[in-house]
Amino acid sequence: MQSIYLNISDRDEEHSRLPRWILSLNNKLAAHHPSTCHIILEWSTRTDGKWGGRANLNRTIPLDLSLEEIDDLIRKTSRLREEFPTECLGNEQVHTHGGNSPTRSNHDSVICRSISMVVGGSHQDTIYLRKDSPISDDTQSFEGGDEHYLLLPVGESFGRVLKWTYGDNFGLQLKVFEHDLELMNHHVISSGNPDPVKYLKRWIILNNIGPPINRLEGV
C-alpha cells in the first residue's frame, strides 16, 4: 500500500479576523516515518485584519489520531469527486487573484476550500468545495458581537454552541466611575479586554454559579 498525503486548506476574506487553517493527514507506512495528523493555523497581527508576510503568525498543532482514523478520513475524502460530482470543482472552475486572496468559484465568486492528495510521492488530484456546499458546511455560523465568532453545529440535540474568541479581544471589561467623566450621564464604560486570564476567570465564575455547562475546547 502506497503512502498517501492529504491536504485540506481553508482561506477566508483577506480582511477576515478568523485564522486560516490547513489540515494535513499522512498515513506514512514505515516504522521510522509514523503516520501524522496536524493542523496549521495562520493569522494576521494587523489591526485591520489584512494579511502580509511580516504581519502573519502561524502555529502547527498535532492532532492525536490513530492510523485507522487517518486512513478512514483519507478514504472518505478520496470518494468525494465520485459521490458528489456537481459539488467538487476543478481548476478550470475556480480562480484566485494571487497573493493572500482566497480561491473562488468562477460561477458566483463564492470562496472555496481546496483538497489535494498526493499518492506515493505523485500528485493525484485537487478538488475545490464551495464553503456553502452542503458537504463541506456542517455548521450554521454567525457573528456575535465584536469579540467572538459563534458556530452552531447542525443537528446538535443538546443545544451545543462553539464560541471562537478573537485573539486580541476577550470579551468586554467594564469600568465604573463615581463621577461622569464624559459628561454623558454614563458612569459605566465598557471596552475591549485584551487579557485572556480575566476572560477565563469570568467563565469559571459562571460555571460555579450555575451548572458547569461551559468548557474550554482548545487554544
N, C-alpha and C positions, 0 to 999 in steps of 0.2 A: 504493500500500500504506500502511495506517494504522500509526502508531506504537503499539507495544504495551509496556505496563509490567507486569511480573510480580513479585510479592512473595511469598516463602515465609518464614513465621515459625515459630520453634520456641521454646516455653517449657516449662520443667520445673517440678517442685515448687517452692513458694515458698522452702523451706529448702535447696534444692539448691545445691551449691557450683559447679556447672557453669554456664558463661556461657549466656545466651540469645543467639540469633542470628536475624538477618533477612537473607535473600539476595535482592538486588534485581537484576533484569535489565531493561534498557530498550534497545530497538532503534531509537533515535531516528534518523529518516531525513532528516537535514538536515546540511549541512556545518558549520553553526555550533552544532549540538547533536549531537555524536557519540554513538554507542551506548555504553552504560556497563554495568558489572557490578561490584558491590561487596557485601561482607558487613559487617553491623553487629553487633558484639559488645557485650553489656552484662553486667556482673557486679556483685555486691554486695561491699562492703568490710566489712560487718559480720562479726564473729567467728562469729555463729551462722548466717551464710549467708542470713538473711532479707533481703527487698527493701524498699527505701524510697527516696523521691526523692533525699534528700541522701546516701544511702549507696551510690548506684549510680554506676558509671563506665561509659563507653562509648567505643568506637573504631570508626571506619569504615576498612575495608581494601579498596582497589581490587583487582580481580582482572583479570588480563591475558587476556581472551577476545576473539576476533575477532567481527565482526558475524555471520559464518556460524555460529560456535559458539553465540552468544547466540540466534540465530534457531532453531537446532536444539533447544536446551533449551526455548524457549518453545513450539515446535511440539509437542514430545513431551508437555509438561505440559498443553497445551490439549486433548489427546486422552484425558486420564486418566478423566474422567467417562464418556466413551463406551466406553472399553475396560475400565474396572473400575467399573461402576455400583454394585456392592454394597460396594465399599471406600470410595467417595467419599461423605462425609456432607454434608448440607445444614445450614442454620442451625437448622432445626427439630429436628435430631437431636443437637445439642450444647448445652452450657451452660457458663457461667462465673460465678464469684462476684464478678467485678469486681475492680478494683484490680490487683494484681500476680498474681492467681491464673491458672493456665493454663486453656485451653479443654478440656473433657472430653466424652466420648461420653455421651449420655443412658442408653444401654443398660447400661454397666458402669463408667462414670466413668474409662475409660482416657484419658490425655492425648492430645490431637490436635495435629498441625501444621496451620496454615492456609495456603491458597494462594489468592491473589486476583489477578485480572487486569483491567487497565484498557486498553481499546482506543479509540484516537482521543479520549482525554480522558474517556470514559464508562466507568463500572464495568460489567464484563461478567459476572463470575462469581466466587464464593468457594466453595471446597470445603475439607473438613477430612479429613485422613487420620490414623487412629489410629497412634500411634507403634509399635505392634506389628504394623501392617499389613505383609504380605509385599511390597507395592510401595513402601513408604516405609522399610523397615528392611533394608538390605543388609549389616548387620554383626551379629555376636554380641558383646554388650558385657558387661563385668563389672568390678567394682571390685577393685583390687589394693592392699591396704594402706590406709593413711590419707592417702597423699600423692599418689596419682595415679589416673587412670581409664584403663582399657585398652579398646581396640577391636580385635576380631579380624575382619577382612573375610571374609565368606562366600566360599568357593571360592578362597581365596588359595592358590596352588600352592607358594609359596616360604616359607610359614610367617611371613608379614609381620604384625607386631603394631604398632598405633599406640598410643603412650603419651602421654596428656594429663595434664600435671602441674598441680596446683593452684598458683595464683599466690602463695600465702603459705607453701608448704611444699614445697621442692625436695628431696625425699628425706630421709634421716636423716643426722645427724652424730654421730660417736662421740667421747667424751672418756674417756681412760684415766688413772686415778689410781693412784699408788703405794700410797696408804692407802685403806681402805674408809670413804669419807666418810659413808655412810648406815648403816654397821654391819649391812649385809645380805649380806656376802660378795660384793659387787658392786664390781669395780674398773673396769668399763667401763659407762658410762652413755650411752644414746642419747637424742637429742632431735630435734625437727624442725629443718630447715635452711632459713632464710628467704633465703639468699644464692644466686641463680641462677648466679653465676660459679663457685662451688665445685662446684655440680651439673654444670655443663657440663665443667669440668676433669676430673671423675671419669669422664665418658663418653669424653673424649678419651684418657685413660689406658687405659681398657678397649679402645678401638679400636686403640691402639698395641701392647697386649699380645697381642691375638688378631686375627682377621680384622676389618677395618673394616666391621662389619655394622650399626652404629648411625648414624643420620643425623638431623640437625635439620631437621624439615619446615616449621616456622613458629613464630612468636611472637605 
